[in-house]
């Protein structure tokens, strides 16, 4: 039997930093075990920021917390315990340097997620943390009972890299298995099974930061084009829910930061659950609009066209629209609204002008599907009300902690979710050690 003070299930960012913090505070990693079912640690970490690793965001924390709506108070303590500057310091102490890009996104100067993983693995090695790779825990085998000294203890079974059944015991158990999106990285929902085994409630589990699939062949021929600084939105009764940023046209449909951030807001209102196989998942709205000229009003556009027409009467409309749109997008735009690209400015009708202005401000796109297999995060998780936000310990099971994507909150794109992973892993380990030392 393998006996440890703290066992951590899941070798992603949360799990690795939890192991590092626990080993530091216990002054040695021999009492810690980090269990990962993949053959390497940090598989999903290597995909973050397009492989460049957008590690944190420098937006002030009091503004960041607002992104988490009903979970903002729950999220606050972890983020303030290990804020962005302290996360960076962990890696800077190991020799890495960082730079800040647009929207306050922070990347390593090496532009490679591998350097982040290397540092984490070096810390784990230096601290002598026990690491079990290719080791899969049986969620249904976890038992929580009292030992001979009446101290709570966890016992569970796992299948190791040699396909042997092993039994592990620990005094504290940190579950850091990730969500259920991006299954190729090992995020297959194991933590939800553990939560249920331990009598916890799950909220609806939804894909977050997803791309939209559109059944529009002409649009997908523009794959690779970026619509910069546009506003994407959907209607919520009389209110417009919106996001501003870049939109990437893909071979499937629409992606990019603005689309992915809007997807979180759309999912929050949708009746959707990835864990319920019998459920017919439905989107709150299946159509979004893109404001292609967010700095202009519809009247501004019509006035501009009216003003320019006398001097550009012989100019074809497809050439004129370059002042509003990327050149390669214009033919698609005009085809969508039914205006001939060869019409001259002098020949466009009032109806044409109105169509152009209206569509520039709200071009509709139908969502035919969500590309869930590459969703960047999972929305939803173990119900926040069942976890102590100051420690991340279960209110039901003493010594059980949930971190990272297993928690309800999910942030926008831009480094926020990796930041939460690190912060929650750190907090849970810190509090688990404190509890052991009482």
N, C-alpha and C positions, 0 to 999 in steps of 0.2 A: 504494500500500500504506500502511496506517495502522500506524505503529510506536509502541508504548508500553512503558513500564517494567512497568506492572501493568494487566492487564485483569480486570474483574470482570463475570461473567455473572449477571444477576439484580438487579433494582432494588427488592427488598423491604427490610425492616429490616436484615438481615445485609449485603446488598450495599451499601446506602447508607452504613451506618456504616463498612464496610470502605473504601469510597472516601474518606470524610471522614478517617479515621485515616491512610490511605496518603498522601493529599494533604498533610495536616499534617506528617507525618514527612519527606516528600520536599520540603517547603517549596514546594509548588505543584502544582496539579492538572493541568497541561498534559501530564504524563507518565502520567496515569491515564485510563482509559476505563471508564465504567459502561454496560453494555449491557442494555437491557430490551426485551422483545418486545411488551409492552403500550404503549398510547399515553400512559400516565402511570406515574409511579413509585408504589410503595407501595399498590397496589390492595388487597391483603389486609390491610395494616396498618389501613386505614380501617374494617375490619369488627371489629377486636379490641375486646373488652369491650362488645359490642353497639353499636359505633360510638363509645363513650366512651373507648376505649383504656386497658385495664388494663395499664399499661406495665411494672411490676415487682411483686414481692412482697417485703414487709419481713421475712418469716420469716428467722431467722439462717441464714447459708449452710451451717453444719455440719448443720443440720436439713434444708435444701433438698436437699442432695446425697444424702441417704438415699432420696429419691424415685426415684432413677435406678438402683437395684438394681445389676445387673452393670456398668452404665456409670458408676457414681458416681465411680470414680477417674479415668475418662476426662474426665468433665465438670468435675471440680474446678478444674483450672488455668484454664480459660476464665472460670469464674464468679468466681474470686478475682482474676483479672487486671482484669476490669471488673465489680465487684460492683454491686448495686442503687443504692447511694448515688452511685457515680461515673456511672452511667447517668443518674440524675436530674440530676446536676450539669451534664451536657452541655446539658440543656434549660433548667435554671435560669439558666445563664450567658446564655442567649438570652432571658430574661425570663419564662419560664413558672413557674408555681407548682403545687404538687401537694397532694393530701390522701389520707389513708389511710382505707379503709372496712373492713368486716368481713373476717375472715380475712386481714388485713394486705395487702389488695389496694390498690395505689396508682393513682390516676387524676389527670389534669390538672384543675385547678380549672375550666377552661373546659368540661369534660365533652364534649370533641369531639376525636376522633382526628385531625381535619384540622390542629389546631394542632401536633401532633407531626410530621406530615408536612411542614408549612410550615417548621418549624425545620430539619429535615434538608435540605430543598431549598435553604434560605437558606445553610446551611453549604456545600453542594455548589457553589452559585453563587459565593459569596465566595472559595472556594478554586480556582475556575476548572477544576473537574473536567469533562472531556469526557463528555457524556451522549448516547447513541444510543438514541432511543425508536423503537418499532415496528421494531426490528432483531432478527431471529431468527437465532441461531447454528445452523449445521449441525453437530450433535454428531459425526457421522462424518467430518468434515473436519479435525478437530484432529490436528495433527502435532507431535511433540516431537523436536527434533533439535539439533545443535550449529551455531552460526554460524561465521563465518570466524575468529573469535577463540577458538573452542572453548568458548563459553559456551552453556548450554542456552537454547533459545528455542522458543516456541510459535507456530505458524501455523495459522490457521483461517479459514473462510469464513462470511460472514453475508449475509443479505438485508436491505437497509436500508429506510427508510420510503418511498423512491421506487422500491422494488422492484428496486434495482440490486444486483448481486453485488459484495461488497467482500471484501478480504482484510485480516486484522488479524494483526499480530505483537506478541508481548509476551515479556518475560523471566519474569514471574510471572503465573500464572493462578489466580484465586480463583473457585470455582464456588458461586454463592449462589442457585440457581434455585428453591429450595423443594421441597416434596414432590410428591405426586400427588393429594392431596385438595383439594377446593374448586376444580375445574378452571376455573370461571368467572373466577377471579382470575389465571389464567395458570399455575397450578401443575399442570402436565400431565406431570411426570416427565422433563423434558429432562435434568436433572442425572444421573439414573440412566443415561441413554444415554451421557453423557460419561464417567461412571465406568467403564462397561463398555468403552468405546473405549480407555480408559487402563488396561485389564486389572485393574480392581478388582472385588472380590466384593461382592454385595449380600446383606443378610439379607432375610428375608421382609418385604415392604412391606405394612403394614396400616393401616387407618383408625384414627385415635385421637380421643379426645374426641367420640364419636359419640352420637347419640340412638337410641333403640330404637323400632322400629315394632311395634305390637301389633294383632292382628286382633280388636279388642274395641270394637264400636260404642258400647256404653254408657259405656265409659271415655272415649272420645274426645269424647263429648257434654259432658264436664267440662273441655274444653280451656280453658287459661288459669288453672286452679286450681293453687296451689302447696301442696305438703305440706312443711311447714317442719321442719327439724331431724330428719329421719328417717334410718334406717340401711338401706342397700340392700346386698344380699349375694348370693353364689352359693356353692355347695358345691364344694370342691376336695378330693375324697376325704373325709377326716374333718375337714378344716379348713374354716372359713368365711372367705371372702375378702370384706371389707366396706369400705364408705365411708359417711361420715356427712355430711349436708348437706341442701339443699333439692332437691325433685323437682318438676319442672314437667310437668303433664299437657298434651299438645299434641293437635292434630287428627290426628296420626299415632300417638301413643302416649306415650312417656315421655322426658323430657329434664331439663335442669337440672344444676347442678354435681355432685351426688352420682351421678347416672346417668352423666354423661360421664367422671367420674373412675373409676367402676367399669368402664366400657367399656375403659379402658386395661389394667386388670388382666385383664379377660376376654380381650382380644385377645392379650395376652402369652402366654396358654395355648392359644390357638386356632390351628388349622392354616389359615392364611389368607394369601393373597398377591395383591395387586391387580395385580401385573405379569404373573402367569401366567394367560393367558386360558383355558387348557385345564384349569385346576385347579377342582375342586369345593370351594369354600371352606366350611369347617364351623366352627361355634362350639363351644368347649369345653363350654359349657352353654347350653341355649336357654331356661332358666327362671331368673328371679331372684326374690328375696323382698324385701319391704319391711317393716321393723319400724316400725310407726306410732307406737309408744310406747317409744322406746329407754331412757327413764329408769325404766321399770317392768318387773318380771318378770311372767311369766304368772301366777304365784301372787298377785302384788300385785293384778293386775286382777281375778282371781276373788274374792279377799278383799274388794276394794272393792265389787264387785257384790253380794256376799252381805251386806255391811254396810249398803249403801244400800237394799236391797230392802224391808225392813219399813217404812221411812219414805216410800218412793216407789213403793209397790205399784201405784198407778193411773197412774203416769207411763208413757207409751209408750216403748218401747226406743229408738226413733229420736230422741226428745228427750233421753233419758238419756245416749246416747252422745256428746253434745256435749262432755262432760268429757274425752273421748279423741280426738275427731275433728273436722275442719272440718264445719260443718253441711251443706254441699252435697255432701259425700262420703259421708254416712251411708247414704242410700238405696242407692247403688251397693254399698257395703260389705255391707249386709244382704242385698241381692239375690244377691251373689256367694256368700254362705255359706248361703243358703236359709232365712233367718229373717225372718218377717213384720215389717215396720216398724211395724205397728199393734199388735203384742203389747205387753201391759203388763209391767212389771217383775215383777209377782206371777205372771204366767202363763209366764214363760220357764222352760224345763226346765234340768236340769243339763247336758244335751247341748248346749243352746243356749249356755249360759254358757261351756262349754269351747270351743265353736266360736269364740265371740266373742274369748275370750282368746288362743286359738291363732292366730287370723288377725290380730289386732292386732299380734302379735309376729312373724308371718311370713306376710304376704299374698303369694301367688304371682302372678307375671305372666310370661306366655310371650312370648319375643322371637321375632317372626315375620320380622323383617328388620332390618338396620342401615341408617340413613340416611347412606350414605357420601358422597354428593355435597356434604354440608355438614359433613363431619368437620373439626374445627378444626385438627388436626395429622396428620402422617403418622408412624406408628411404624415404626422400622427405617430402614435406609439403607446407606451405605457402611460396610463392616465396620470397627469401631473398631480392631481389631488391625492394620489396614493403614494407620492414620493416626497420626502422632506427636501425642499429646495435648498436648504442651507448645507446639507450633507450629501444629497442624492441617494440616501438610504431609503429602502422600502419602509413604509409605515406599517406594513403587515408582517414582514419577515426580518428579524434582527440580523444585521450583518450582510444583507443583500443590497447591492447597489446597481443602478442602471445609468449608463452614460451614452453620449454620442447620439447616433440616429435612432436609438431605441426610445429616446425621449420624444415628447409630442412636437416640440418646436422645430421649425425648419426655416432657414433664412433665405434671403435672395442670393443671386449669384454675385461673386465679387470677393470671396475669401471668408464670408461670414460663417459658413457651415463647417469649414475646417477649424476655424477659431473656436466654435462651440465644441467640436470634438476634443480639441486639446484642453480647453478650459474645464469641461465636465469630467474628463478622465483624471485631470490633476486634482480637482476638488474631491472626487470620490476617494481617491487614494489617500489624500491628506487626512480626510475624516476617518477612513478605515483604520489608519495607523493610530490616530488619536484615540480611537475607541479601544484598540488593542492595548494601548499604554495606560489605560485607566486602571 
